[in-house]
Amino acid sequence: MANVPRAQDRTVDRINTGPRFSEADAIRLNRMFQGSDTLELLTGVLRDRLAGDITVVSSFGAESAVLLHLVALIDPATPVLFLETGKHFPETLAYRDQLVERLGLTDLRNLIPDPALLAAKDESGLRWSYDPDGCCDIRKVQPLAKALLGFDATITGRKGFQSATRAGLPRFEIDKTDAQGRLKVNPLADWNSDRLAAYIAENELPPHPLVAEGYPSIGCSPCTSKVAPGEDPRSGRWKGWDKTECGIHVPGQDGGEGELPPGFDPVF
């Protein structure tokens, strides 16, 4: 592999864009870190601040330990945002607390939905059963959007192999849900399942307890199903709905009623 400048050598090449970024900046950063390893990339954005004020958004799901371990190696004080939707598996909440303590993360921020909004739009707590887009909007999209107002960039744990909609995922991109040009960093974009498993084993990271029970992708409990061997890892998310993302990674989730599957009797 050709010699790649170290992250500290790139400091003088920092993009001068102020608080937000453009598509050209994302392209430039992808080229800048082409051929570099994941730890070097994270050092550039966390220690050298090439992406400005940055935070990690973590679901504390099936593979979250890998990214959080890498972040903790560089800066355990990095803010970590967790969307506490009120619908998580108890195992996920326990796993969150276990990882935070094990990795020494010192700035976990639990984001909760607006109680007034919940009372007005999901008083029964069953909106997920007839309008999953609207439920995600209330419990995930809006709380995260508010929390991200103070950040220039976010780090996600998305990988290209997880689903067809994530194939070809770049390491740097512009967050299309943010009109101000927030940068989105995907350090594990090119990692596959074997590499993740090897990293977890090498570093003796605790697995999410639901993975062994057939949940390779874990979200809120009402909208997460087991996945058969060989199926798309995310095929258990919102099964039966024309929905592949919660709305924090794709535009167009506005909390509308959504399209009901044929023969579905909504529960109000």
C-alpha positions as CSV (number, residue, x, y, z in Angstrom):
1,M,0.0,0.0,0.0
2,A,1.2,3.5,-0.8
3,N,2.4,5.7,2.0
4,V,-0.6,7.5,3.5
5,P,0.0,10.7,5.5
6,R,-0.7,10.3,9.2
7,A,-3.7,12.0,10.6
8,Q,-1.6,14.5,12.5
9,D,0.1,15.5,9.2
10,R,-3.3,16.4,7.8
11,T,-4.1,19.0,10.4
12,V,-2.8,21.8,8.2
13,D,-5.1,20.6,5.4
14,R,-8.3,21.1,7.5
15,I,-11.3,22.1,5.5
16,N,-12.2,25.8,6.1
17,T,-16.0,25.7,5.9
18,G,-17.2,27.0,9.2
19,P,-19.8,25.1,11.0
20,R,-21.1,23.0,8.1
21,F,-19.9,21.1,5.0
22,S,-20.6,20.7,1.3
23,E,-20.7,17.7,-1.1
24,A,-17.2,18.8,-2.3
25,D,-15.9,18.6,1.3
26,A,-17.3,15.0,1.7
27,I,-15.6,14.0,-1.6
28,R,-12.3,15.6,-0.5
29,L,-12.4,13.8,2.8
30,N,-13.1,10.5,1.1
31,R,-10.1,11.0,-1.1
32,M,-8.0,12.2,1.9
33,F,-8.5,9.0,3.8
34,Q,-8.6,6.6,0.8
35,G,-6.4,3.6,1.8
36,S,-6.1,4.6,5.5
37,D,-7.3,2.4,8.2
38,T,-10.4,3.0,10.4
39,L,-8.4,4.1,13.5
40,E,-6.5,6.7,11.5
41,L,-9.8,8.0,10.1
42,L,-11.3,8.3,13.6
43,T,-8.1,10.0,14.9
44,G,-8.5,12.6,12.2
45,V,-12.1,13.4,13.0
46,L,-11.9,13.0,16.8
47,R,-8.4,14.2,17.8
48,D,-7.5,16.5,14.9
49,R,-11.1,17.8,14.6
50,L,-11.2,17.6,10.8
51,A,-15.0,17.4,11.0
52,G,-15.5,20.1,13.7
53,D,-17.6,19.3,16.7
54,I,-18.6,15.7,16.4
55,T,-20.7,13.1,18.2
56,V,-21.4,9.4,17.9
57,V,-24.9,8.2,17.4
58,S,-25.2,4.7,18.7
59,S,-28.2,2.2,19.0
60,F,-26.1,-0.1,21.3
61,G,-27.2,-2.8,18.9
62,A,-25.7,-6.0,17.5
63,E,-22.4,-4.6,16.4
64,S,-22.2,-1.3,18.3
65,A,-19.3,-2.5,20.5
66,V,-16.9,-2.3,17.6
67,L,-17.3,1.4,16.8
68,L,-17.6,2.4,20.5
69,H,-14.4,0.5,21.3
70,L,-12.5,2.3,18.5
71,V,-13.9,5.7,19.6
72,A,-12.9,5.0,23.2
73,L,-9.4,4.2,22.2
74,I,-9.0,7.7,20.8
75,D,-11.3,9.8,23.0
76,P,-13.6,8.2,25.6
77,A,-15.1,11.7,26.3
78,T,-16.6,11.8,22.9
79,P,-20.4,12.5,23.2
80,V,-22.4,9.4,22.5
81,L,-26.1,9.9,21.7
82,F,-28.6,7.1,22.4
83,L,-32.2,7.4,21.4
84,E,-34.1,6.2,24.4
85,T,-37.4,5.7,22.6
86,G,-39.2,3.9,25.5
87,K,-39.6,0.9,23.2
88,H,-36.3,-0.8,23.5
89,F,-35.7,-4.4,24.5
90,P,-34.6,-4.5,28.2
91,E,-31.5,-6.4,27.0
92,T,-30.5,-3.4,24.9
93,L,-30.7,-1.0,27.9
94,A,-28.6,-3.4,30.0
95,Y,-26.1,-3.8,27.2
96,R,-25.8,0.0,26.9
97,D,-24.9,0.3,30.5
98,Q,-22.5,-2.6,30.3
99,L,-20.6,-1.1,27.3
100,V,-20.4,2.4,28.8
101,E,-18.8,1.0,31.9
102,R,-16.6,-1.5,30.1
103,L,-15.2,1.0,27.6
104,G,-15.0,4.0,30.0
105,L,-17.2,6.3,27.9
106,T,-17.8,9.4,30.0
107,D,-20.4,11.4,28.0
108,L,-23.5,9.2,27.3
109,R,-26.5,11.3,26.4
110,N,-29.9,9.6,26.5
111,L,-32.3,11.4,24.2
112,I,-36.0,11.0,25.1
113,P,-39.1,12.0,23.1
114,D,-41.0,15.2,24.0
115,P,-43.6,14.1,26.6
116,A,-46.1,16.7,25.3
117,L,-45.7,15.4,21.7
118,L,-46.1,11.8,22.9
119,A,-49.3,12.7,24.8
120,A,-50.7,14.4,21.7
121,K,-49.7,11.9,19.0
122,D,-49.0,8.6,20.7
123,E,-51.0,8.6,24.0
124,S,-51.7,4.8,23.7
125,G,-48.0,4.0,22.8
126,L,-49.3,1.9,19.9
127,R,-48.5,4.2,17.0
128,W,-45.8,1.8,15.9
129,S,-48.6,-0.7,15.0
130,Y,-50.3,1.5,12.4
131,D,-47.8,4.3,11.6
132,P,-44.2,3.2,12.1
133,D,-42.9,6.3,10.2
134,G,-44.8,8.5,12.6
135,C,-43.6,6.6,15.6
136,C,-40.0,6.9,14.5
137,D,-40.4,10.5,13.8
138,I,-41.7,11.2,17.4
139,R,-39.3,8.9,19.2
140,K,-36.2,9.1,17.1
141,V,-36.0,11.7,14.4
142,Q,-37.2,14.8,16.3
143,P,-35.2,14.2,19.5
144,L,-32.0,13.5,17.5
145,A,-32.5,16.6,15.3
146,K,-32.8,18.8,18.4
147,A,-29.7,17.2,20.0
148,L,-27.6,17.6,16.8
149,L,-28.1,21.3,16.6
150,G,-24.8,21.8,18.5
151,F,-22.7,19.5,16.3
152,D,-21.1,19.8,12.9
153,A,-20.8,16.1,12.2
154,T,-22.0,12.7,13.4
155,I,-20.3,9.3,13.5
156,T,-22.5,6.3,12.6
157,G,-22.1,2.5,12.8
158,R,-23.6,1.8,9.4
159,K,-22.0,-0.8,7.1
160,G,-22.4,-1.3,3.4
161,F,-23.1,-5.1,3.7
162,Q,-26.1,-4.7,6.0
163,S,-28.7,-4.2,3.3
164,A,-29.1,-3.4,-0.4
165,T,-30.0,0.2,0.5
166,R,-26.6,0.6,2.2
167,A,-24.4,-1.0,-0.5
168,G,-21.7,1.4,-1.6
169,L,-21.9,3.5,1.5
170,P,-19.1,6.1,1.6
171,R,-17.0,6.9,4.6
172,F,-17.9,10.5,4.5
173,E,-21.2,12.0,3.2
174,I,-23.5,14.9,3.7
175,D,-26.5,14.3,6.0
176,K,-29.4,14.7,3.6
177,T,-31.8,15.1,6.5
178,D,-30.0,18.3,7.6
179,A,-30.5,21.4,5.4
180,Q,-27.4,23.1,7.0
181,G,-24.9,20.5,5.6
182,R,-24.0,18.4,8.6
183,L,-21.3,15.8,7.8
184,K,-21.9,12.1,8.4
185,V,-19.0,9.8,9.0
186,N,-19.3,6.1,8.5
187,P,-16.0,4.6,9.7
188,L,-17.1,1.0,9.3
189,A,-18.7,1.4,5.8
190,D,-16.4,-1.2,4.2
191,W,-16.3,-3.7,7.1
192,N,-17.9,-7.0,6.6
193,S,-19.4,-9.5,9.1
194,D,-16.2,-11.6,9.3
195,R,-14.1,-8.5,10.1
196,L,-16.5,-7.4,12.8
197,A,-16.6,-10.8,14.4
198,A,-12.8,-11.0,14.4
199,Y,-12.5,-7.6,16.0
200,I,-15.0,-8.5,18.7
201,A,-13.2,-11.7,19.5
202,E,-9.7,-10.1,19.4
203,N,-10.7,-7.4,21.8
204,E,-13.0,-9.7,23.9
205,L,-16.0,-7.3,23.5
206,P,-19.3,-8.5,25.0
207,P,-21.9,-9.4,22.4
208,H,-25.5,-8.0,22.5
209,P,-27.4,-10.9,24.2
210,L,-30.1,-10.9,21.5
211,V,-27.7,-11.7,18.7
212,A,-27.5,-15.4,19.8
213,E,-31.3,-15.5,19.7
214,G,-31.5,-14.7,16.0
215,Y,-31.5,-10.9,16.0
216,P,-28.6,-9.6,13.8
217,S,-30.1,-6.1,13.7
218,I,-31.8,-4.7,16.8
219,G,-34.1,-1.8,17.1
220,C,-37.2,-1.1,19.1
221,S,-38.8,-4.3,20.4
222,P,-42.2,-4.0,18.6
223,C,-40.6,-3.5,15.2
224,T,-37.8,-6.0,15.4
225,S,-38.1,-9.7,14.4
226,K,-35.8,-12.6,14.2
227,V,-33.9,-13.2,11.0
228,A,-33.4,-16.6,9.3
229,P,-29.9,-17.7,8.4
230,G,-28.9,-16.2,5.0
231,E,-31.4,-13.4,5.1
232,D,-30.6,-9.7,4.8
233,P,-29.4,-8.8,8.4
234,R,-31.9,-5.9,8.4
235,S,-34.8,-7.9,7.1
236,G,-36.2,-8.3,10.6
237,R,-36.7,-4.5,10.9
238,W,-40.3,-3.4,10.3
239,K,-41.2,-6.7,8.8
240,G,-44.3,-6.4,6.6
241,W,-43.8,-2.7,5.9
242,D,-42.3,-0.9,3.0
243,K,-39.7,0.6,5.4
244,T,-36.0,0.0,5.7
245,E,-34.8,3.0,7.9
246,C,-36.1,4.8,10.9
247,G,-35.7,8.2,9.3
248,I,-32.5,9.5,10.8
249,H,-30.4,8.3,7.9
250,V,-32.8,9.1,5.0
251,P,-34.9,12.1,4.0
252,G,-38.7,12.0,3.6
253,Q,-39.8,10.7,7.0
254,D,-42.3,13.4,8.0
255,G,-44.4,11.5,10.5
256,G,-47.3,10.9,8.1
257,E,-49.7,8.0,8.5
258,G,-47.7,5.7,6.1
259,E,-49.2,3.0,3.9
260,L,-50.8,0.0,5.6
261,P,-50.0,-3.4,4.3
262,P,-52.9,-5.3,2.5
263,G,-55.3,-6.8,5.0
264,F,-53.7,-5.1,8.0
265,D,-56.1,-4.0,10.7
266,P,-54.5,-1.1,12.6
267,V,-54.7,-1.0,16.4
268,F,-55.6,2.4,17.8
